[in-house]
Amino acid sequence: MTETVSQTLLDQALIEEATKKSGLVWVRGASGPARALWHVWHDGAVCLVGAAEDAGRERVGAEQPLAGLGLADGGTATVTVRSKDKGGRLVAWPAAVRELAPDSEEWRATVEELKGKRLNAPDSDTLVARWARECRVLRLVPAGEAVQRPGRMPDGPHAEPPLASPALTRRPVPAALPKLLRRGRKG
């Protein structure tokens, strides 16, 4: 019993410290692949702000997309955090998803934390009003012990094929490119 309690406390400490230090977490909801999302650690949970899903469009607004992840209020997700110094996977943990109601006391406190970490906002003066109108604010609360941590990592790779994108399409090198590159080395 004591061993289980101490492991749970160690997991909680690892989850909190690793997540606080990481600028991104990978979140896998009920559907779709895991996606890297910026966040803040606030009041014992990962807090996210993202574009609300619209039936006709994948992304609405200027925030990170949450569409396709299946992050529904009352649902679950898996959060993976990388090591700040080595960059490798450090801990993965289950989370309970809570969507905060706009303008509630908890929403305002969370948004103040998120606002301080939002870089390059196109409208910093009206950011909070835009988030209330167009975005979802989510809390991912740890719900159980870490499923992956040092000493409990899977053997196989977690590599997944990249999502389809025109940016991944390979095209032949233009015939003139080698000549242009050689010309640039003169002098």
Accessible surface in RSA format (square Angstrom, percent):
REM  Atomic radii and reference values for relative SASA: ProtOr
REM  Chains: A
REM  Algorithm: Lee & Richards
REM  Probe-radius: 1.40
REM  Slices: 20
REM RES _ NUM      All-atoms   Total-Side   Main-Chain    Non-polar    All polar
REM                ABS   REL    ABS   REL    ABS   REL    ABS   REL    ABS   REL
RES MET A   1   188.31  97.5 144.29  95.5  44.02 104.8 120.08 102.1  68.23  90.4
RES THR A   2   112.04  79.7 107.29 108.8   4.75  11.3  75.54 101.5  36.50  55.2
RES GLU A   3   146.82  84.3 139.62 105.6   7.20  17.1  55.35 107.1  91.47  74.7
RES THR A   4    85.17  60.6  79.81  80.9   5.35  12.8  55.85  75.0  29.31  44.3
RES VAL A   5    73.61  48.4  71.56  64.8   2.04   4.9  73.56  63.9   0.05   0.1
RES SER A   6    50.41  42.6  47.92  64.0   2.49   5.7  35.93  76.5  14.48  20.3
RES GLN A   7    50.62  28.3  50.12  36.6   0.50   1.2  19.50  41.5  31.12  23.6
RES THR A   8    46.56  33.1  46.56  47.2   0.00   0.0  36.96  49.6   9.60  14.5
RES LEU A   9   106.76  59.5 101.97  73.0   4.79  12.0 102.37  71.9   4.39  11.8
RES LEU A  10   113.90  63.4 109.87  78.6   4.03  10.1 110.67  77.7   3.23   8.7
RES ASP A  11     1.90   1.3   1.72   1.7   0.18   0.4   1.23   2.9   0.67   0.7
RES GLN A  12    98.58  55.1  93.45  68.3   5.14  12.2  36.11  76.9  62.47  47.4
RES ALA A  13    55.29  50.8  46.47  71.7   8.82  20.1  54.67  77.0   0.62   1.6
RES LEU A  14    45.78  25.5  40.36  28.9   5.42  13.6  44.83  31.5   0.95   2.6
RES ILE A  15     2.54   1.4   2.54   1.9   0.00   0.0   2.54   1.8   0.00   0.0
RES GLU A  16    61.90  35.5  61.90  46.8   0.00   0.0   5.36  10.4  56.53  46.2
RES GLU A  17    83.45  47.9  83.45  63.1   0.00   0.0  42.61  82.4  40.84  33.3
RES ALA A  18     9.71   8.9   0.32   0.5   9.39  21.4   8.03  11.3   1.69   4.5
RES THR A  19     0.13   0.1   0.00   0.0   0.13   0.3   0.00   0.0   0.13   0.2
RES LYS A  20   108.29  52.8  78.21  48.0  30.08  71.6  44.37  39.9  63.92  68.1
RES LYS A  21   125.78  61.4 111.48  68.4  14.30  34.0  65.61  59.1  60.17  64.1
RES SER A  22     5.50   4.7   0.25   0.3   5.25  12.1   0.68   1.5   4.82   6.8
RES GLY A  23    42.73  52.7   0.00   N/A  42.73  52.7  37.77 103.7   4.95  11.1
RES LEU A  24    67.77  37.7  67.77  48.5   0.00   0.0  67.77  47.6   0.00   0.0
RES VAL A  25     0.00   0.0   0.00   0.0   0.00   0.0   0.00   0.0   0.00   0.0
RES TRP A  26    86.44  34.7  85.82  41.5   0.62   1.5  64.26  34.3  22.17  36.0
RES VAL A  27     0.00   0.0   0.00   0.0   0.00   0.0   0.00   0.0   0.00   0.0
RES ARG A  28    95.76  40.2  94.25  48.0   1.51   3.6  36.61  50.0  59.15  35.9
RES GLY A  29    12.45  15.4   0.00   N/A  12.45  15.4   0.39   1.1  12.06  27.0
RES ALA A  30    90.65  83.4  47.69  73.6  42.97  97.7  59.02  83.1  31.63  83.8
RES SER A  31    58.28  49.2  50.19  67.0   8.09  18.6  47.76 101.7  10.52  14.7
RES GLY A  32    40.19  49.6   0.00   N/A  40.19  49.6  21.77  59.7  18.42  41.2
RES PRO A  33    44.22  32.2  40.85  37.2   3.37  12.3  43.40  35.8   0.82   5.1
RES ALA A  34    37.39  34.4  18.72  28.9  18.66  42.5  18.72  26.4  18.66  49.4
RES ARG A  35    54.74  23.0  51.54  26.3   3.20   7.6  28.65  39.2  26.10  15.8
RES ALA A  36    41.18  37.9  22.79  35.2  18.39  41.8  22.79  32.1  18.39  48.7
RES LEU A  37     1.28   0.7   0.72   0.5   0.56   1.4   1.28   0.9   0.00   0.0
RES TRP A  38    51.21  20.6  50.21  24.3   1.00   2.3  43.45  23.2   7.76  12.6
RES HIS A  39    13.11   7.2   1.98   1.4  11.12  28.5   0.01   0.0  13.09  15.2
RES VAL A  40     9.77   6.4   5.36   4.9   4.41  10.6   9.77   8.5   0.00   0.0
RES TRP A  41    39.07  15.7  14.87   7.2  24.20  56.8  11.57   6.2  27.50  44.6
RES HIS A  42    40.96  22.4  38.12  26.5   2.84   7.3  27.48  28.3  13.49  15.7
RES ASP A  43   112.78  79.0  82.78  82.4  30.00  70.9  20.05  47.2  92.73  92.5
RES GLY A  44    37.78  46.6   0.00   N/A  37.78  46.6  26.38  72.4  11.41  25.5
RES ALA A  45     0.00   0.0   0.00   0.0   0.00   0.0   0.00   0.0   0.00   0.0
RES VAL A  46     0.00   0.0   0.00   0.0   0.00   0.0   0.00   0.0   0.00   0.0
RES CYS A  47     0.00   0.0   0.00   0.0   0.00   0.0   0.00   0.0   0.00   0.0
RES LEU A  48     0.02   0.0   0.00   0.0   0.02   0.0   0.02   0.0   0.00   0.0
RES VAL A  49     0.19   0.1   0.00   0.0   0.19   0.4   0.00   0.0   0.19   0.5
RES GLY A  50     0.00   0.0   0.00   N/A   0.00   0.0   0.00   0.0   0.00   0.0
RES ALA A  51     1.81   1.7   0.74   1.1   1.07   2.4   0.74   1.0   1.07   2.8
RES ALA A  52    29.50  27.1  29.17  45.0   0.33   0.7  29.17  41.1   0.33   0.9
RES GLU A  53    88.48  50.8  60.51  45.8  27.97  66.6  21.22  41.0  67.26  54.9
RES ASP A  54    60.17  42.1  48.41  48.2  11.76  27.8  11.32  26.7  48.84  48.7
RES ALA A  55   119.09 109.5  66.91 103.3  52.18 118.7  81.26 114.4  37.83 100.2
RES GLY A  56    72.46  89.4   0.00   N/A  72.46  89.4  38.93 106.8  33.53  75.1
RES ARG A  57   143.08  60.1 131.33  66.9  11.75  28.0  61.98  84.7  81.10  49.2
RES GLU A  58   117.88  67.7 100.84  76.3  17.04  40.6  43.28  83.7  74.60  60.9
RES ARG A  59   109.11  45.8  93.64  47.7  15.47  36.8  34.97  47.8  74.14  44.9
RES VAL A  60    28.46  18.7  27.57  25.0   0.89   2.1  28.46  24.7   0.00   0.0
RES GLY A  61    40.55  50.0   0.00   N/A  40.55  50.0  17.05  46.8  23.50  52.6
RES ALA A  62    43.42  39.9  27.78  42.9  15.63  35.6  34.45  48.5   8.97  23.8
RES GLU A  63     1.93   1.1   0.76   0.6   1.17   2.8   1.17   2.3   0.76   0.6
RES GLN A  64    23.53  13.2  16.38  12.0   7.15  17.0  16.95  36.1   6.58   5.0
RES PRO A  65    32.48  23.7  32.16  29.3   0.32   1.2  32.48  26.8   0.00   0.0
RES LEU A  66     0.11   0.1   0.00   0.0   0.11   0.3   0.00   0.0   0.11   0.3
RES ALA A  67    10.52   9.7  10.32  15.9   0.21   0.5  10.32  14.5   0.21   0.5
RES GLY A  68    48.35  59.6   0.00   N/A  48.35  59.6  36.93 101.3  11.42  25.6
RES LEU A  69     0.35   0.2   0.35   0.3   0.00   0.0   0.35   0.2   0.00   0.0
RES GLY A  70    28.32  34.9   0.00   N/A  28.32  34.9  23.39  64.2   4.93  11.0
RES LEU A  71     3.97   2.2   0.00   0.0   3.97  10.0   0.44   0.3   3.53   9.5
RES ALA A  72    59.02  54.3  54.88  84.7   4.14   9.4  58.81  82.8   0.21   0.6
RES ASP A  73    94.59  66.3  67.98  67.7  26.61  62.9  18.23  42.9  76.35  76.1
RES GLY A  74    69.27  85.4   0.00   N/A  69.27  85.4  38.11 104.6  31.16  69.8
RES GLY A  75    23.94  29.5   0.00   N/A  23.94  29.5  22.96  63.0   0.99   2.2
RES THR A  76    98.00  69.7  92.17  93.4   5.83  13.9  59.61  80.1  38.38  58.0
RES ALA A  77     6.35   5.8   0.00   0.0   6.35  14.4   4.52   6.4   1.84   4.9
RES THR A  78    52.03  37.0  51.21  51.9   0.82   2.0  20.48  27.5  31.55  47.7
RES VAL A  79     0.00   0.0   0.00   0.0   0.00   0.0   0.00   0.0   0.00   0.0
RES THR A  80    31.65  22.5  31.65  32.1   0.00   0.0  14.67  19.7  16.98  25.7
RES VAL A  81     0.00   0.0   0.00   0.0   0.00   0.0   0.00   0.0   0.00   0.0
RES ARG A  82    64.32  27.0  63.06  32.1   1.26   3.0  16.31  22.3  48.00  29.1
RES SER A  83    15.87  13.4  14.37  19.2   1.50   3.5   8.70  18.5   7.17  10.0
RES LYS A  84   124.46  60.7 102.32  62.8  22.14  52.7  66.17  59.6  58.29  62.1
RES ASP A  85   120.99  84.7  83.71  83.3  37.27  88.1  47.51 111.8  73.47  73.3
RES LYS A  86   175.76  85.7 141.61  86.9  34.15  81.3  89.14  80.2  86.62  92.3
RES GLY A  87    39.68  48.9   0.00   N/A  39.68  48.9  18.64  51.2  21.04  47.1
RES GLY A  88    37.98  46.8   0.00   N/A  37.98  46.8  37.23 102.2   0.75   1.7
RES ARG A  89    80.09  33.6  51.85  26.4  28.24  67.2  17.62  24.1  62.47  37.9
RES LEU A  90    45.25  25.2  45.11  32.3   0.14   0.3  45.25  31.8   0.00   0.0
RES VAL A  91     0.00   0.0   0.00   0.0   0.00   0.0   0.00   0.0   0.00   0.0
RES ALA A  92     2.78   2.6   2.78   4.3   0.00   0.0   2.78   3.9   0.00   0.0
RES TRP A  93     0.00   0.0   0.00   0.0   0.00   0.0   0.00   0.0   0.00   0.0
RES PRO A  94    36.49  26.6  36.19  33.0   0.30   1.1  36.48  30.1   0.01   0.0
RES ALA A  95     0.58   0.5   0.00   0.0   0.58   1.3   0.00   0.0   0.58   1.5
RES ALA A  96    39.10  35.9  39.10  60.3   0.00   0.0  39.10  55.1   0.00   0.0
RES VAL A  97     1.05   0.7   0.06   0.1   0.99   2.4   0.06   0.1   0.99   2.7
RES ARG A  98    98.11  41.2  98.11  50.0   0.00   0.0  40.06  54.7  58.05  35.2
RES GLU A  99    67.19  38.6  50.68  38.3  16.51  39.3  12.06  23.3  55.14  45.0
RES LEU A 100     6.48   3.6   2.58   1.8   3.90   9.8   4.20   2.9   2.28   6.1
RES ALA A 101    63.59  58.5  53.52  82.6  10.07  22.9  58.93  83.0   4.66  12.4
RES PRO A 102    74.00  53.9  58.07  52.9  15.94  57.9  58.07  47.9  15.94  99.0
RES ASP A 103    87.45  61.3  77.59  77.2   9.86  23.3  25.66  60.4  61.78  61.6
RES SER A 104    41.96  35.5  31.17  41.6  10.80  24.9  39.25  83.6   2.72   3.8
RES GLU A 105   141.35  81.2 134.71 101.9   6.64  15.8  47.42  91.7  93.93  76.7
RES GLU A 106    63.83  36.6  56.54  42.8   7.30  17.4  36.43  70.5  27.40  22.4
RES TRP A 107     2.33   0.9   2.33   1.1   0.00   0.0   0.36   0.2   1.97   3.2
RES ARG A 108   121.78  51.1 119.68  61.0   2.11   5.0  55.16  75.4  66.63  40.4
RES ALA A 109    48.65  44.7  37.80  58.3  10.85  24.7  46.31  65.2   2.34   6.2
RES THR A 110     0.29   0.2   0.29   0.3   0.00   0.0   0.00   0.0   0.29   0.4
RES VAL A 111     1.11   0.7   1.11   1.0   0.00   0.0   1.11   1.0   0.00   0.0
RES GLU A 112   104.76  60.1  94.33  71.4  10.42  24.8  43.83  84.8  60.92  49.7
RES GLU A 113    78.36  45.0  72.73  55.0   5.63  13.4   5.27  10.2  73.08  59.7
RES LEU A 114     0.17   0.1   0.17   0.1   0.00   0.0   0.17   0.1   0.00   0.0
RES LYS A 115    82.92  40.5  73.78  45.3   9.13  21.7  31.48  28.3  51.44  54.8
RES GLY A 116    65.67  81.0   0.00   N/A  65.67  81.0  36.45 100.0  29.21  65.4
RES LYS A 117   127.98  62.4 117.87  72.3  10.11  24.1  62.90  56.6  65.08  69.3
RES ARG A 118    45.03  18.9  28.61  14.6  16.42  39.1   4.00   5.5  41.04  24.9
RES LEU A 119   135.62  75.5 127.36  91.1   8.26  20.8 129.04  90.6   6.58  17.7
RES ASN A 120   145.09 100.1 109.89 106.2  35.21  84.8  38.62  92.9 106.48 102.9
RES ALA A 121    23.95  22.0   3.86   6.0  20.09  45.7   3.86   5.4  20.09  53.2
RES PRO A 122    97.46  71.0  52.74  48.1  44.72 162.6  65.13  53.8  32.33 200.9
RES ASP A 123    36.32  25.4  27.94  27.8   8.38  19.8  30.03  70.7   6.29   6.3
RES SER A 124    70.21  59.3  61.55  82.1   8.66  20.0  32.68  69.6  37.53  52.6
RES ASP A 125   144.33 101.1 107.41 106.9  36.92  87.3  34.87  82.1 109.46 109.2
RES THR A 126    79.20  56.3  75.22  76.3   3.98   9.5  68.28  91.7  10.92  16.5
RES LEU A 127     3.80   2.1   2.81   2.0   1.00   2.5   2.81   2.0   1.00   2.7
RES VAL A 128    45.29  29.8  44.16  40.0   1.14   2.7  44.16  38.4   1.14   3.1
RES ALA A 129    56.45  51.9  45.02  69.5  11.42  26.0  52.12  73.4   4.32  11.5
RES ARG A 130    17.03   7.1  16.97   8.6   0.06   0.1  16.73  22.9   0.30   0.2
RES TRP A 131     0.31   0.1   0.00   0.0   0.31   0.7   0.00   0.0   0.31   0.5
RES ALA A 132    30.05  27.6  15.22  23.5  14.83  33.7  15.50  21.8  14.56  38.6
RES ARG A 133   165.01  69.3 126.57  64.5  38.44  91.5  77.56 106.0  87.45  53.0
RES GLU A 134    49.65  28.5  43.83  33.2   5.82  13.9  18.54  35.9  31.11  25.4
RES CYS A 135    12.74   9.6   0.00   0.0  12.74  29.9   0.00   0.0  12.74  13.7
RES ARG A 136    30.75  12.9  28.75  14.7   2.00   4.8  19.18  26.2  11.57   7.0
RES VAL A 137     1.08   0.7   0.00   0.0   1.08   2.6   0.00   0.0   1.08   2.9
RES LEU A 138     0.00   0.0   0.00   0.0   0.00   0.0   0.00   0.0   0.00   0.0
RES ARG A 139    15.67   6.6  15.67   8.0   0.00   0.0   0.00   0.0  15.67   9.5
RES LEU A 140     0.00   0.0   0.00   0.0   0.00   0.0   0.00   0.0   0.00   0.0
RES VAL A 141    44.78  29.5  44.78  40.5   0.00   0.0  44.78  38.9   0.00   0.0
RES PRO A 142    39.24  28.6  21.60  19.7  17.63  64.1  21.60  17.8  17.63 109.6
RES ALA A 143    51.74  47.6  28.09  43.4  23.65  53.8  38.12  53.7  13.62  36.1
RES GLY A 144    53.05  65.4   0.00   N/A  53.05  65.4  35.06  96.2  17.99  40.3
RES GLU A 145    69.28  39.8  59.12  44.7  10.16  24.2  26.01  50.3  43.27  35.3
RES ALA A 146     0.00   0.0   0.00   0.0   0.00   0.0   0.00   0.0   0.00   0.0
RES VAL A 147    74.52  49.0  62.10  56.2  12.42  29.9  63.72  55.4  10.80  29.3
RES GLN A 148    27.19  15.2  27.19  19.9   0.00   0.0   5.01  10.7  22.18  16.8
RES ARG A 149    36.28  15.2  36.28  18.5   0.00   0.0   5.34   7.3  30.94  18.8
RES PRO A 150    76.70  55.9  59.36  54.1  17.34  63.0  65.53  54.1  11.17  69.4
RES GLY A 151    88.18 108.7   0.00   N/A  88.18 108.7  42.40 116.4  45.78 102.5
RES ARG A 152    95.08  39.9  86.62  44.2   8.46  20.1  42.66  58.3  52.42  31.8
RES MET A 153    69.27  35.9  44.70  29.6  24.56  58.5  43.86  37.3  25.41  33.7
RES PRO A 154    56.39  41.1  29.64  27.0  26.75  97.2  41.67  34.4  14.72  91.5
RES ASP A 155   156.81 109.8 116.71 116.2  40.10  94.8  41.93  98.7 114.88 114.6
RES GLY A 156    39.94  49.3   0.00   N/A  39.94  49.3  29.29  80.4  10.65  23.8
RES PRO A 157   123.39  89.9  93.98  85.7  29.41 106.9 104.66  86.4  18.73 116.4
RES HIS A 158    99.31  54.3  76.08  52.9  23.24  59.4  53.62  55.3  45.70  53.2
RES ALA A 159    93.78  86.2  55.91  86.3  37.87  86.1  67.21  94.6  26.57  70.4
RES GLU A 160    95.06  54.6  68.07  51.5  26.99  64.3  39.08  75.6  55.98  45.7
RES PRO A 161   117.27  85.5  99.48  90.7  17.79  64.7 106.03  87.5  11.24  69.9
RES PRO A 162   101.26  73.8  75.02  68.4  26.24  95.4  85.39  70.5  15.87  98.6
RES LEU A 163   118.41  65.9 110.01  78.7   8.41  21.1 112.88  79.3   5.54  14.9
RES ALA A 164   108.66  99.9  69.51 107.3  39.15  89.1  79.29 111.7  29.38  77.8
RES SER A 165    47.71  40.3  33.04  44.1  14.67  33.8  25.63  54.6  22.08  30.9
RES PRO A 166   114.91  83.7 103.14  94.0  11.77  42.8 108.61  89.7   6.30  39.2
RES ALA A 167    93.51  86.0  53.41  82.4  40.10  91.2  66.07  93.0  27.44  72.7
RES LEU A 168    94.95  52.9  72.58  51.9  22.37  56.2  77.27  54.3  17.68  47.6
RES THR A 169    78.61  55.9  56.77  57.6  21.83  52.0  45.03  60.5  33.57  50.8
RES ARG A 170   228.48  95.9 199.14 101.5  29.34  69.9  77.60 106.1 150.88  91.4
RES ARG A 171   181.43  76.2 154.56  78.8  26.87  64.0  60.32  82.4 121.10  73.4
RES PRO A 172   126.84  92.4 101.70  92.7  25.15  91.4 114.05  94.2  12.79  79.5
RES VAL A 173   100.38  66.1  78.81  71.3  21.57  52.0  81.12  70.5  19.26  52.2
RES PRO A 174    90.29  65.8  78.31  71.4  11.98  43.5  89.94  74.3   0.35   2.2
RES ALA A 175   104.67  96.2  69.78 107.7  34.89  79.4  80.10 112.8  24.57  65.1
RES ALA A 176    59.27  54.5  51.50  79.5   7.76  17.7  57.72  81.3   1.54   4.1
RES LEU A 177    65.02  36.2  64.21  45.9   0.81   2.0  64.70  45.4   0.32   0.9
RES PRO A 178    62.24  45.4  58.21  53.1   4.02  14.6  61.62  50.9   0.62   3.8
RES LYS A 179   129.21  63.0 127.56  78.3   1.64   3.9  70.46  63.4  58.75  62.6
RES LEU A 180    92.82  51.7  83.59  59.8   9.23  23.2  83.84  58.9   8.98  24.2
RES LEU A 181   101.46  56.5  95.85  68.6   5.60  14.1  97.84  68.7   3.61   9.7
RES ARG A 182   145.98  61.3 140.81  71.8   5.17  12.3  64.75  88.5  81.23  49.2
RES ARG A 183   134.73  56.6 126.02  64.2   8.72  20.8  52.95  72.4  81.78  49.6
RES GLY A 184    66.65  82.2   0.00   N/A  66.65  82.2  38.62 106.0  28.03  62.8
RES ARG A 185   195.08  81.9 163.89  83.5  31.18  74.2  65.70  89.8 129.38  78.4
RES LYS A 186   165.58  80.8 137.41  84.3  28.16  67.1  93.82  84.4  71.76  76.4
RES GLY A 187   125.97 155.3   0.00   N/A 125.97 155.3  62.98 172.8  62.99 141.1
END  Absolute sums over single chains surface
CHAIN  1 A    11698.2       8948.9       2749.3       6862.1       4836.1
END  Absolute sums over all chains
TOTAL         11698.2       8948.9       2749.3       6862.1       4836.1
